[in-house]
Amino acid sequence: MTYARFEWDKKKNIANQFKHGVSFESAQQAFFDPRAVIIQDVRHGIPEDRFHCMGRVDEGILTVRFTHRGNAIRIFGAGFWRKGKRIYEEANKIHR
């Protein structure tokens, strides 16, 4: 991974922890999974490109919503969503 740092809004981080049980500090780990899958979020990519990273962390397959800003990965949200898990398993040919 070539990005030097992660960043996020502190209030969104707290809200995400209450809503989805995941801190953005923990969400960073998904990017370090060598089998992580990154796809563009075509529904929410205006005015800047947005993406989803699906990666394995201790608790399971985590989906992280993010964008690139300068030399940083800006995290907007994270959760253990079924669709992200399915995409990760299909991309990595993991059979249930």
PyMOL commands that place a pseudoatom at each C-alpha (Angstrom):
pseudoatom trace, name=CA, resn=MET, resi=1, chain=A, elem=C, hetatm=0, pos=[0.000, 0.000, 0.000]
pseudoatom trace, name=CA, resn=THR, resi=2, chain=A, elem=C, hetatm=0, pos=[1.432, 3.380, -0.984]
pseudoatom trace, name=CA, resn=TYR, resi=3, chain=A, elem=C, hetatm=0, pos=[-0.606, 5.801, 1.137]
pseudoatom trace, name=CA, resn=ALA, resi=4, chain=A, elem=C, hetatm=0, pos=[1.162, 7.313, 4.107]
pseudoatom trace, name=CA, resn=ARG, resi=5, chain=A, elem=C, hetatm=0, pos=[-1.746, 7.822, 6.467]
pseudoatom trace, name=CA, resn=PHE, resi=6, chain=A, elem=C, hetatm=0, pos=[-5.423, 7.453, 7.286]
pseudoatom trace, name=CA, resn=GLU, resi=7, chain=A, elem=C, hetatm=0, pos=[-7.799, 10.217, 8.327]
pseudoatom trace, name=CA, resn=TRP, resi=8, chain=A, elem=C, hetatm=0, pos=[-11.462, 10.604, 9.267]
pseudoatom trace, name=CA, resn=ASP, resi=9, chain=A, elem=C, hetatm=0, pos=[-13.988, 12.870, 10.910]
pseudoatom trace, name=CA, resn=LYS, resi=10, chain=A, elem=C, hetatm=0, pos=[-14.012, 12.290, 14.695]
pseudoatom trace, name=CA, resn=LYS, resi=11, chain=A, elem=C, hetatm=0, pos=[-17.800, 12.623, 14.956]
pseudoatom trace, name=CA, resn=LYS, resi=12, chain=A, elem=C, hetatm=0, pos=[-18.367, 10.111, 12.131]
pseudoatom trace, name=CA, resn=ASN, resi=13, chain=A, elem=C, hetatm=0, pos=[-15.983, 7.716, 13.855]
pseudoatom trace, name=CA, resn=ILE, resi=14, chain=A, elem=C, hetatm=0, pos=[-18.002, 7.858, 17.066]
pseudoatom trace, name=CA, resn=ALA, resi=15, chain=A, elem=C, hetatm=0, pos=[-21.300, 7.528, 15.183]
pseudoatom trace, name=CA, resn=ASN, resi=16, chain=A, elem=C, hetatm=0, pos=[-19.946, 4.533, 13.246]
pseudoatom trace, name=CA, resn=GLN, resi=17, chain=A, elem=C, hetatm=0, pos=[-18.941, 2.828, 16.486]
pseudoatom trace, name=CA, resn=PHE, resi=18, chain=A, elem=C, hetatm=0, pos=[-22.472, 3.201, 17.864]
pseudoatom trace, name=CA, resn=LYS, resi=19, chain=A, elem=C, hetatm=0, pos=[-24.196, 2.192, 14.626]
pseudoatom trace, name=CA, resn=HIS, resi=20, chain=A, elem=C, hetatm=0, pos=[-21.914, -0.592, 13.351]
pseudoatom trace, name=CA, resn=GLY, resi=21, chain=A, elem=C, hetatm=0, pos=[-19.660, -1.460, 16.313]
pseudoatom trace, name=CA, resn=VAL, resi=22, chain=A, elem=C, hetatm=0, pos=[-16.458, -0.629, 14.413]
pseudoatom trace, name=CA, resn=SER, resi=23, chain=A, elem=C, hetatm=0, pos=[-13.984, 2.180, 15.045]
pseudoatom trace, name=CA, resn=PHE, resi=24, chain=A, elem=C, hetatm=0, pos=[-12.121, 3.749, 12.154]
pseudoatom trace, name=CA, resn=GLU, resi=25, chain=A, elem=C, hetatm=0, pos=[-8.888, 2.968, 14.003]
pseudoatom trace, name=CA, resn=SER, resi=26, chain=A, elem=C, hetatm=0, pos=[-9.785, -0.737, 13.690]
pseudoatom trace, name=CA, resn=ALA, resi=27, chain=A, elem=C, hetatm=0, pos=[-11.059, -0.303, 10.129]
pseudoatom trace, name=CA, resn=GLN, resi=28, chain=A, elem=C, hetatm=0, pos=[-7.554, 0.607, 8.947]
pseudoatom trace, name=CA, resn=GLN, resi=29, chain=A, elem=C, hetatm=0, pos=[-6.560, -3.048, 9.357]
pseudoatom trace, name=CA, resn=ALA, resi=30, chain=A, elem=C, hetatm=0, pos=[-8.733, -4.128, 6.404]
pseudoatom trace, name=CA, resn=PHE, resi=31, chain=A, elem=C, hetatm=0, pos=[-6.324, -2.369, 4.041]
pseudoatom trace, name=CA, resn=PHE, resi=32, chain=A, elem=C, hetatm=0, pos=[-3.425, -4.533, 5.215]
pseudoatom trace, name=CA, resn=ASP, resi=33, chain=A, elem=C, hetatm=0, pos=[-5.086, -7.831, 4.241]
pseudoatom trace, name=CA, resn=PRO, resi=34, chain=A, elem=C, hetatm=0, pos=[-3.050, -9.090, 1.257]
pseudoatom trace, name=CA, resn=ARG, resi=35, chain=A, elem=C, hetatm=0, pos=[-6.296, -10.502, -0.202]
pseudoatom trace, name=CA, resn=ALA, resi=36, chain=A, elem=C, hetatm=0, pos=[-8.295, -7.276, 0.284]
pseudoatom trace, name=CA, resn=VAL, resi=37, chain=A, elem=C, hetatm=0, pos=[-10.667, -6.332, -2.519]
pseudoatom trace, name=CA, resn=ILE, resi=38, chain=A, elem=C, hetatm=0, pos=[-11.139, -2.689, -3.507]
pseudoatom trace, name=CA, resn=ILE, resi=39, chain=A, elem=C, hetatm=0, pos=[-14.002, -1.619, -5.741]
pseudoatom trace, name=CA, resn=GLN, resi=40, chain=A, elem=C, hetatm=0, pos=[-15.238, 1.787, -6.842]
pseudoatom trace, name=CA, resn=ASP, resi=41, chain=A, elem=C, hetatm=0, pos=[-18.488, 3.033, -5.299]
pseudoatom trace, name=CA, resn=VAL, resi=42, chain=A, elem=C, hetatm=0, pos=[-20.288, 4.211, -8.422]
pseudoatom trace, name=CA, resn=ARG, resi=43, chain=A, elem=C, hetatm=0, pos=[-23.426, 5.210, -6.504]
pseudoatom trace, name=CA, resn=HIS, resi=44, chain=A, elem=C, hetatm=0, pos=[-21.711, 7.697, -4.183]
pseudoatom trace, name=CA, resn=GLY, resi=45, chain=A, elem=C, hetatm=0, pos=[-18.710, 8.878, -6.190]
pseudoatom trace, name=CA, resn=ILE, resi=46, chain=A, elem=C, hetatm=0, pos=[-19.765, 12.467, -6.813]
pseudoatom trace, name=CA, resn=PRO, resi=47, chain=A, elem=C, hetatm=0, pos=[-18.028, 14.914, -6.529]
pseudoatom trace, name=CA, resn=GLU, resi=48, chain=A, elem=C, hetatm=0, pos=[-15.008, 12.746, -5.596]
pseudoatom trace, name=CA, resn=ASP, resi=49, chain=A, elem=C, hetatm=0, pos=[-14.299, 9.092, -6.343]
pseudoatom trace, name=CA, resn=ARG, resi=50, chain=A, elem=C, hetatm=0, pos=[-15.274, 6.777, -3.499]
pseudoatom trace, name=CA, resn=PHE, resi=51, chain=A, elem=C, hetatm=0, pos=[-14.376, 3.166, -2.907]
pseudoatom trace, name=CA, resn=HIS, resi=52, chain=A, elem=C, hetatm=0, pos=[-15.054, 0.121, -0.755]
pseudoatom trace, name=CA, resn=CYS, resi=53, chain=A, elem=C, hetatm=0, pos=[-12.272, -1.991, 0.715]
pseudoatom trace, name=CA, resn=MET, resi=54, chain=A, elem=C, hetatm=0, pos=[-13.261, -5.475, 1.830]
pseudoatom trace, name=CA, resn=GLY, resi=55, chain=A, elem=C, hetatm=0, pos=[-10.582, -7.062, 3.990]
pseudoatom trace, name=CA, resn=ARG, resi=56, chain=A, elem=C, hetatm=0, pos=[-10.193, -9.654, 6.726]
pseudoatom trace, name=CA, resn=VAL, resi=57, chain=A, elem=C, hetatm=0, pos=[-9.701, -8.428, 10.288]
pseudoatom trace, name=CA, resn=ASP, resi=58, chain=A, elem=C, hetatm=0, pos=[-9.834, -10.415, 13.533]
pseudoatom trace, name=CA, resn=GLU, resi=59, chain=A, elem=C, hetatm=0, pos=[-13.640, -10.251, 13.722]
pseudoatom trace, name=CA, resn=GLY, resi=60, chain=A, elem=C, hetatm=0, pos=[-14.327, -11.217, 10.084]
pseudoatom trace, name=CA, resn=ILE, resi=61, chain=A, elem=C, hetatm=0, pos=[-14.641, -9.552, 6.690]
pseudoatom trace, name=CA, resn=LEU, resi=62, chain=A, elem=C, hetatm=0, pos=[-14.917, -5.793, 7.110]
pseudoatom trace, name=CA, resn=THR, resi=63, chain=A, elem=C, hetatm=0, pos=[-16.117, -3.334, 4.465]
pseudoatom trace, name=CA, resn=VAL, resi=64, chain=A, elem=C, hetatm=0, pos=[-14.613, 0.157, 4.669]
pseudoatom trace, name=CA, resn=ARG, resi=65, chain=A, elem=C, hetatm=0, pos=[-15.982, 3.107, 2.678]
pseudoatom trace, name=CA, resn=PHE, resi=66, chain=A, elem=C, hetatm=0, pos=[-13.242, 5.572, 1.736]
pseudoatom trace, name=CA, resn=THR, resi=67, chain=A, elem=C, hetatm=0, pos=[-11.730, 8.047, -0.720]
pseudoatom trace, name=CA, resn=HIS, resi=68, chain=A, elem=C, hetatm=0, pos=[-8.237, 9.273, -1.543]
pseudoatom trace, name=CA, resn=ARG, resi=69, chain=A, elem=C, hetatm=0, pos=[-7.383, 12.808, -0.458]
pseudoatom trace, name=CA, resn=GLY, resi=70, chain=A, elem=C, hetatm=0, pos=[-3.867, 13.881, -1.254]
pseudoatom trace, name=CA, resn=ASN, resi=71, chain=A, elem=C, hetatm=0, pos=[-1.539, 11.421, 0.444]
pseudoatom trace, name=CA, resn=ALA, resi=72, chain=A, elem=C, hetatm=0, pos=[-4.239, 10.000, 2.733]
pseudoatom trace, name=CA, resn=ILE, resi=73, chain=A, elem=C, hetatm=0, pos=[-7.028, 7.471, 2.809]
pseudoatom trace, name=CA, resn=ARG, resi=74, chain=A, elem=C, hetatm=0, pos=[-10.117, 9.240, 4.180]
pseudoatom trace, name=CA, resn=ILE, resi=75, chain=A, elem=C, hetatm=0, pos=[-12.472, 6.751, 5.890]
pseudoatom trace, name=CA, resn=PHE, resi=76, chain=A, elem=C, hetatm=0, pos=[-16.226, 7.498, 5.860]
pseudoatom trace, name=CA, resn=GLY, resi=77, chain=A, elem=C, hetatm=0, pos=[-17.723, 4.312, 7.264]
pseudoatom trace, name=CA, resn=ALA, resi=78, chain=A, elem=C, hetatm=0, pos=[-17.080, 0.679, 8.135]
pseudoatom trace, name=CA, resn=GLY, resi=79, chain=A, elem=C, hetatm=0, pos=[-19.105, -2.379, 9.012]
pseudoatom trace, name=CA, resn=PHE, resi=80, chain=A, elem=C, hetatm=0, pos=[-19.452, -6.131, 8.727]
pseudoatom trace, name=CA, resn=TRP, resi=81, chain=A, elem=C, hetatm=0, pos=[-21.896, -6.142, 5.812]
pseudoatom trace, name=CA, resn=ARG, resi=82, chain=A, elem=C, hetatm=0, pos=[-23.057, -9.319, 4.058]
pseudoatom trace, name=CA, resn=LYS, resi=83, chain=A, elem=C, hetatm=0, pos=[-22.595, -7.888, 0.576]
pseudoatom trace, name=CA, resn=GLY, resi=84, chain=A, elem=C, hetatm=0, pos=[-18.958, -6.978, 1.254]
pseudoatom trace, name=CA, resn=LYS, resi=85, chain=A, elem=C, hetatm=0, pos=[-18.304, -10.443, 2.663]
pseudoatom trace, name=CA, resn=ARG, resi=86, chain=A, elem=C, hetatm=0, pos=[-19.846, -12.045, -0.422]
pseudoatom trace, name=CA, resn=ILE, resi=87, chain=A, elem=C, hetatm=0, pos=[-17.735, -9.899, -2.773]
pseudoatom trace, name=CA, resn=TYR, resi=88, chain=A, elem=C, hetatm=0, pos=[-14.585, -10.759, -0.797]
pseudoatom trace, name=CA, resn=GLU, resi=89, chain=A, elem=C, hetatm=0, pos=[-15.361, -14.492, -0.839]
pseudoatom trace, name=CA, resn=GLU, resi=90, chain=A, elem=C, hetatm=0, pos=[-16.153, -14.511, -4.565]
pseudoatom trace, name=CA, resn=ALA, resi=91, chain=A, elem=C, hetatm=0, pos=[-13.002, -12.554, -5.455]
pseudoatom trace, name=CA, resn=ASN, resi=92, chain=A, elem=C, hetatm=0, pos=[-10.838, -14.867, -3.352]
pseudoatom trace, name=CA, resn=LYS, resi=93, chain=A, elem=C, hetatm=0, pos=[-12.673, -18.039, -4.429]
pseudoatom trace, name=CA, resn=ILE, resi=94, chain=A, elem=C, hetatm=0, pos=[-13.680, -18.901, -0.872]
pseudoatom trace, name=CA, resn=HIS, resi=95, chain=A, elem=C, hetatm=0, pos=[-16.484, -21.454, -0.788]
pseudoatom trace, name=CA, resn=ARG, resi=96, chain=A, elem=C, hetatm=0, pos=[-18.857, -21.611, 2.145]
for i in range(1, 96): cmd.bond("trace and resi %d" % i, "trace and resi %d" % (i + 1))
show_as sticks, trace
zoom trace
